[in-house]
Amino acid sequence: MKEIAVLGLGYIGLPTASILATHGFMVHGVDISPTVVEIINKGGIHIEEPGLKTLVQAAVNSGNLKAYTQPQMADVYIIAVPTPITEEKHADLSYVESAARSILPLLKPGDLVILESTSPPGTTVDFLCPILAESGLELGRDLLVAHCPERVLPGKIIKELIQNIRIIGGIQEESARKAKEIYATFVEGEIHLTDATTAEMVKIMENTYRDVNIALANELAQIAPALKINAWEVIRFANLHPRVSIHQPGPGVGGHCISVDPWFVVEKFPDTAQLIHRARCINDFMPQYTYQLVLNLLKGIQHPKVTVLGLTYKPDVDDIREAPALKILDLMSQNPDLEVAVYDPHVKHSDCELSGLESALRGSDCVLLTVDHAEFKFIHPRQVANLMRTRQVIDTRNALNESEWTAAGFTYCLLGREGSGEPVPMLSSLAYESDFMLMPL
């Protein structure tokens, strides 16, 4: 198996294709965007990720990586396309289906198809395999099929693709074993074999665990102000216990995994996955909770302006998928009296209008920090104060130096602590709860 086609050249597909190419495979990268294909074939990148440009350049210059808009015949096909959720919180597998159908005419006996896209449990066996069976090849004998979910963190993708433990699930043992031969050429971590559905559920449970833990922190962040205590301090002291590790609160949960994957379980088991469902609702509510904090501080100000610092879902990356800031901005856009400016040094393209830092701050009445980019920690509060009309700041990440901002004359509001104006109604007391179709507990 010397030739590999990687379908989807995004945050996972492009690094994977490049690593495989630099390890001796002839890799045909496939993306539906002609622009992306052109950029990659010139040795460039269309996403921000440390070390990726050097890796892509090496892969392209070696002659082992070439990108196309249509699949090319290969021995191994890796599907690394998005699996988003719909507005109804159901898995959208249309990209997986499209990728699978695009390779049907190319499949031949002995080929291996690997699904890397995070998918609801049962997707490989019950959704992908029936499509691949239309090739006329016998699955498990003529055509091998496996699921190997990515388990990486943006900002550390290349390092973690190589060093992290991998879980590979096959539709039978030979499929898993053959897939392991491919990944073993570059993965330094352990590789464990199982069945496809177990591998799917492992990835989903990893992200669901984090989502539920964050929901616990976010619920604490709503409770703490009523008790006149600091949620961050509670978490810090609680985590001194050797068997406790509470995550941190924030304005919501974003990204292509944690904010999406738990819904895959809820969709399949709506009557059983009640804890998972409730946690998702709590975290999905946090953008509205944060928006209400902003409104509390702006009371009495005529035609207020808000400066939002950070658009991405996590610090120091350009990934805005499912970012809480986008949901907060959507709520703000529905308020005709509110002027909003957004600054993010990492984002070059987005549907919302971006401003320079000085322009975003000039005449503002409130700074809302939604992402703790490293650059934001070096912003000088006194310089910010000179640009603003009303000196107020909301820190949703506990990332700013409170004493410096208060010394510059700011009212400093920390998510999860008293001092943000009127109390914000918690999720359980809102009719908004019904929007998430919460089941009776």
Stockholm file with secondary structure:
# STOCKHOLM 1.0

chainA/1-441         MKEIAVLGLGYIGLPTASILATHGFMVHGVDISPTVVEIINKGGIHIEEPGLKTLVQAAVNSGNLKAYTQPQMADVYIIAVPTPITEEKHADLSYVESAARSILPLLKPGDLVILESTSPPGTTVDFLCPILAESGLELGRDLLVAHCPERVLPGKIIKELIQNIRIIGGIQEESARKAKEIYATFVEGEIHLTDATTAEMVKIMENTYRDVNIALANELAQIAPALKINAWEVIRFANLHPRVSIHQPGPGVGGHCISVDPWFVVEKFPDTAQLIHRARCINDFMPQYTYQLVLNLLKGIQHPKVTVLGLTYKPDVDDIREAPALKILDLMSQNPDLEVAVYDPHVKHSDCELSGLESALRGSDCVLLTVDHAEFKFIHPRQVANLMRTRQVIDTRNALNESEWTAAGFTYCLLGREGSGEPVPMLSSLAYESDFMLMPL
#=GR chainA/1-441 SS CCEEEEECCSTTHHHHHHHHHHTTCEEEEECSCHHHHHHHHTTCCSSCCTTHHHHHHHHHHTTCEEEESSCCCCSEEEECCCCCBCTTSCBCCHHHHHHHHHHGGGCCTTEEEEECSCCCTTHIIIIIHHHHHTTSCCBTTTEEEEECCCCCCTTSHHHHHHHSCEEEEESSHHHHHHHHHHHTTTCCSCEEEEEHHHHHHHHHHHHHHHHHHHHHHHHHHHHHHHHTCBHHHHHHHHTTSTTCCCCCCCSCCCSSSTTTHHHHHHHHCTTTCHHHHHHHHHHHHHHHHHHHHHHHHHTTCSSCEEEEECCSSSTTSCCCTTCHHHHHHHHHHTCTTCEEEEECTTCCCCSSCCCCHHHHHTTCSEEEECSCCGGGGGCCHHHHHHHCSSCEEEESSSCSCHHHHHHTTCEEEETTBSCSSSCCCCGGGCGGGGGGTCCCC
#=GC SS_cons         CCEEEEECCSTTHHHHHHHHHHTTCEEEEECSCHHHHHHHHTTCCSSCCTTHHHHHHHHHHTTCEEEESSCCCCSEEEECCCCCBCTTSCBCCHHHHHHHHHHGGGCCTTEEEEECSCCCTTHIIIIIHHHHHTTSCCBTTTEEEEECCCCCCTTSHHHHHHHSCEEEEESSHHHHHHHHHHHTTTCCSCEEEEEHHHHHHHHHHHHHHHHHHHHHHHHHHHHHHHHTCBHHHHHHHHTTSTTCCCCCCCSCCCSSSTTTHHHHHHHHCTTTCHHHHHHHHHHHHHHHHHHHHHHHHHTTCSSCEEEEECCSSSTTSCCCTTCHHHHHHHHHHTCTTCEEEEECTTCCCCSSCCCCHHHHHTTCSEEEECSCCGGGGGCCHHHHHHHCSSCEEEESSSCSCHHHHHHTTCEEEETTBSCSSSCCCCGGGCGGGGGGTCCCC
//
